């Protein structure tokens, strides 16, 4: 292939396609929306952060914003209906909206706040279910489409996040696999992405640090050194799963964690602490 034509082909991998991205006003969602648009997609971002969503649209004519609380069925229905009314199709549903709840760690089962647990499940899991439900309704007649969820590295490791967050993210992987079986019969692919900690507004807000400090903490804990995980890295994974380059991939939990989940530093840390104390 001529090297001069390759970048053009890559840039047009979403030409003529329409994508909906929930939680699209900031963090991973915003990065993905901008990247999808650069690849030629018409993008509808959905969020409860109206000011941030509107600002992104002002910067890119191929991105539109719709206010949507994914935990509310009518909001999600309106999101898909409005997208279909304007564009007549929906090729990619990236269900990315999520919350951490009160926090990531330090909440034992005996003191867990029930209302917080329910809220995290409503947004992270029920919201994902609703996005899939209404996307499937328009993708099934078209006999094609890609549904992508944002899960978390918390779906493959345990004990490092709150019970609510871990439960919601494990469940999203289960939802992904179950939907893969059903919707595969209609030509629809269903996958999810499980990133390691990204210094997004959700993460930095939960820890009470700025982005630079958040990235420093994450890099110190990371297995893969020399690379700082960015929202753009997760966006690249979403582009892959949304494009025809992954046309025969479905039911995958794509873990973007630099190998963090393959090991535990606990023994190493205990040995260092023991011998340094002597």
Secondary structure by P-SEA (a helix, b strand, c coil): ccccaaaaaaaaccccbbbbbccccccaaaaaaaaaaaaccbbbbbccaaaaaaaaaaacccbbbbbbccccaaaaaaaaaaaaaacccccccccccccccccccccccccccaaaaaaaaaccaaaaaaaaaaaaaaaaaacbbbbbbbbcccccccccccaaaaaaaaaaaaaaaaaaaaaccccbbbbbbbbcccccaaaaaaacccaaaaaaaaaaacccccccccaaaaaaaaaaaaccccccccccccccccccccccaaaaaaaaaaaaac
